[in-house]
Amino acid sequence: MDDNYSIKPVVFITSPFEAEEIRRLEATCDVRWLPGAPHPLPRDVLLKNVRDVHGLIIWTQDRVDAELLDAAGPQLRVIGTVSVGLDHIDLKECQRRGVSVGYTPGVLTAAVAELTVTLLLMTIRNIQQALHGVRSGSWFVQGDLSMDLMGGEVSGSVVGIVGLGSIGLAVATRLKAFQPARIIYCSSSNTPKAGASLVSAVHRTSPTLGKEAGQYGSEKSVSQSDIVIATCSMNRDSNNNLFNAAAFASMRSSSVFINVSRGALVDQEALVSALSSGQIAAAGVDVTSPEPLPPDHPMLQLPNLTVLPHLGWATRRACMSTCHVTVDNILAGLQGHPLPSPVP
């Protein structure tokens, strides 16, 4: 450990964490957190509690920028985010200050892929509306063709995946069992993705989705798809509001849209408009901007929009694995060693 540490390096954890991993940290560190505090921590509370820490464990709702790094002080050595996404961290500023940053790639792939399939099935089969009907006493009667609960099927549909990384490929692998007509995909690269042939996914390239889309997405991919699934990573410089009014206008009126990436990937006003006008049939999102949404937000008022509270990562095994990898990153950073899972 560094000679500047008085007794033990201080590690602050912003949100609830695995007890076993806390004990692992406590063997060599002074570990601090705020039991009973709201999650995520209010910004002023976060800035107050990062003062003089040497290691910081955060989640996607905790924004790391120059303000937070200033509040922490120059002794901060390492940040571990319990996530795959990195858009909440100013990586250039961390690098400039010599702060190592670790993340948790790979360990969430299966959990997010399974949640994506769950969300798709909920959305395409109108499960949210059906449950509301059950609770309100409006029961679906077999043979009543006037009911709005008759949804689509993955079977026989064209599935378009935007971003065929590890999660996108895992989603495609699981959806193959539903026998879609075909799977097409697009990504930021014009080069076909390794592994795509394993799921018979066809690469599509063409003009981008709207002027804000950067290099992500292809208009042909969404216009040809019955189901559009966003699994690409978030990069605010290139694909912020990738799914905008132009993107939704290019989709079929029967299309179902799914987003499990980041809320900022979607122009939420455009999504609400597309769903309200019937421009697309339905959507399901596990991510929003902000998180959580205010209870009166328009997205929560639409019967054809299923909103989940960022559950993609939330399995017991995934949580334990991400916490373990994060502690490995923190301990390595505090000891001046290379991080096992450094940010790319």
N, C-alpha and C positions, 0 to 999 in steps of 0.2 A: 504494500500500500504506500501511497505518497506520504512523505514526511509532513505535509501540510495538514493531514487529517489529525485532529486533536486526539481522539481515542478510536472511534470507528467512523467510517464515512457515513454520511446521512443520505438515506434514500426515502424519497416521498412518493407515495402511491396515491393517485388521484381518485380511484374508485375501488369498489370491493374486489378482493383478490383471493386466490386460492390459499387457504390456511397453511397447507403443507409447504407451498412456495415461500410464504412469508417467513415461516420457520427457517427455511434454508437461507434466506437473506439475513435473518437475525443472528445467525451464527457468526457473521463477520461485520454486520452493518447495524447502524441505528435506524430502524425502520419506522416511518411515521405515516399515518393516514388519519382520516377524520370519520370515525364511526358515526353512522346516522346522518351524515351530510347528504344533501341532494346530489343526484347524479344526472348530468355532469355538474361539477362544481361551478358555482358562479365565478365569473372572471376575476372579480376582486378578491375572492377567497383563494382562488388558485394562485394569483400573483403574490399574495401575502405568504402562502405556505411553501412556495418554492425558494424562498430566500435562504441562501447559504447551504443549499443541498448539493451533494456530489453526484447523485444519481436520481433520475426521475422516470417513473413508470406512468404512462399515459394511455388514453384510449382515443378513438377517432374524434370524439367531441371536444377534446382538449387541443386548442390551437397553440402551436409553438411558433413564435415569431420573435422579432427583435425585442419587443416589449417584455415578453416572458423571459427571454435570455438575459436581459438587463436586470430584471427582478431577481433572477436566480443568482447571478454573480459569476465572476470568472472562475470560481472553483468547480463549477459544473463540468463533469467529465463525460457523462453518458446519459442518453435518453433511450428508453425502450418503449416502443409503442406496441400495444397488444392488438395488432392488426396487420393486414396485408397492405391496405391503402395507405398512402403517404401524403395525400394532398393537404392534410392538416398541419404539416410540418414544413417550415422554411428550411429546406435542406442546405441551400447555399449559405444561409446565415449561420447555421450550425457548423458547417465545414469551415467557414471563415474564422470562427471562434475556437476551432479545435474540439468541438463537442461531437463525440461519436454517436451515431444513431443506429439502433437495431430494430428489426421488425420480425414478423413471423410468417414467412412465405411457406406455402405447401401444406401446413397443418390444418388449414381451414377448407381446403379444396372439397373434400367429400361432404362436409356439413353444408357448405354454401350450395353445392350442386344439388343436394337432396332438397334443400329449402326451395331452390329455384323450380324444381319439378313440382313440389307441393304448391307453390304459389301459382304456377301455370295452371295446374288442375283446378285449383280453387277459382281462378279467374275465368277460364274457358267454360267451366260448368256452372258458373253463377252461384257458387256455394254460399258466398256472403249474403246474397239476396234470399237464398233458400232458408238459411238459418234465421234471418230476420222474419221471414214469413212464418216459420215454425213458432217462434217466440210470440208473434202477434196473432196467432190463431189462423193464419191464412195458409192452409195446407195445399200442397200441390196434388191435384187429383189426376191420376193416370188417364190419359185420353183427352185431357183438356188442352187442345191445341192453341188456345188463346193465351195460355200462360207465358210469361216472359222468361221462364227459368230454363227453357231448352237451349243449351249452349252448343258449342262445337266440340270437336274431338281432335286430339293430336294425331290419331290414326288417319292417314290419308292426307294430312296437311303438309304444306311446305313450311319448314321451320328455318328462319333466318337468324343466325347468331352473329352479333356484332362484337368481335373480339374473341378469337379462338386461342386464348391462353390456357393455362392449366384448368381454370374453372370452366371456361367455355367448352373445352374438350370433354371435361367430366360431365357437364350437362348434356352434351351431344351423345356421349356414350350411354347415359341413362335413358335418353329419349329414344334411342334406336329400338328399345324394347317395345315402344308404342307403335312401331311401324309407320312412321311418317312417310309421305310420298317421297320426300328428299330433304336433305339438310344442306343449306347453303350458308356461307359465312363470308365476312369481310373483316379486315383489320387495318391497322395503320401501315402495314407493309404490303407491297404488291407481290411479295414472294409467298407462295403457298406454305401453309403451316405444317410443320412436322406433326404427324399423328392424325391429320385430317383424313387420310386414306383409311385409317382404322374404323372410322365411322361413316365412310363414304360421303364425306362432306365436300361440297363443290365450292371452289374459290370464285368469288365474284369481285370484279373491279370495275368501277365506272365513276362518274362525277360524284363529288362528296355531297353529304346531306346538308344542304344549306350553307350559307356563306361563313357561318361560325364554326363549321365542323372540322376545319383543319384537314388532316389526312384520314380521319376515321370514318368508317361507314361507307356504304355504297348505296346510291339511290336505287339501283337495280335490285339489290338484295332485299330492301324493305318493300319495294313495289311488287316484287314477285312472291312475297311471303304472306302466309296466313297468320303466322306467329312470328313476332320479332322479339328477340331476347338480347338485352344489353348486358354483357359480361366483361366489357373492356375496362382496363384500368383508367383512372381519372387523371387527366393532365389539364390543368386550368388554362395552360397556354395554347392548347391545341384542340381540346374537345369540350370545353365548357359550353353548356346548352347545345350539345351535339344533336339531341332530339328536340328540334324547334318546330315552329309552325310549318316550315317547308318540309321537314321530315315527315310530320304527321299527314300533311296534304298528299304526300307521295304514297301513303299506305292505302290499302283497300278498306272499304267501309266495314268489312267483316273482320278486319285485322284485330289481333290481340297483342298488346305490348306489355313486356315484362322488363323491369329494371331491378337488378340486384347489385349494381356497381356502386354508384354514388348519386346522391340527389342532384348535385350540380351538373350532372350529365344531361339533365332534362330541363327544358324551359317549362316549368310547372304551370304557368298561365296558359301556355299553348296546349299542354296536355289536358287541362280542364276544359278548354274551349273545344278541343277535338272530341272529347268524350261527351260533352254537353250537346254538341251539334250533330252527333252521329257520324262524324268524319272517320272515327275508328270505333269498333264495337265495345272494347273493354280493355282495361289495363290492370296490372298488379305491380306494386312497388314495395320493396323491402327497405328502401332508402329514400329519404326526403331531404329537403333543405328549407328550413333548419330541421334539426332533430332535437326534441320532439316537435311535431307540428302543433300550433295553437288549436284548441278544441273546436274553434269556429272556422278553421281554415276551409276554403272551398273544396279542397281535395277530399275532405272527410264527409262531404255532403252528397257525393255522387254514388248512386247505386251500382254503377258499372265500373267502379274503381275500388280495388282491394288494396288496403294499406296495412302493411305489417311494420312493427316497431324495430326494424333492423335485427331480425332474428337469424340471419344467415349463419352467423358464427356460433349461435347459442345451443350447442350440445355439450353435454358433460365432458365428453372426451376431448372435443375441440378446445373447450375452455381450459381444461387441465394442460393440454399440450401447448397452447399459446402462452399460458402463464409460465410454464417450465422453460420454454425457449426464451421468453423475455428475461427471466431471472438469469439464465445463462449469459445473455447479452450484457446485462447490468454488471454481473460479477466480473466478467472479462474486461469490460471497460474500466471498472474501478481499479483493476489490477494492472492496467496498462497493456493488456493483451489484445490481439485482434478479436473482434466480435465474431461469434459463430455464425450469426445471421445478420451481416451488415446490410444497410440499404444499398441498392445498386448504384 
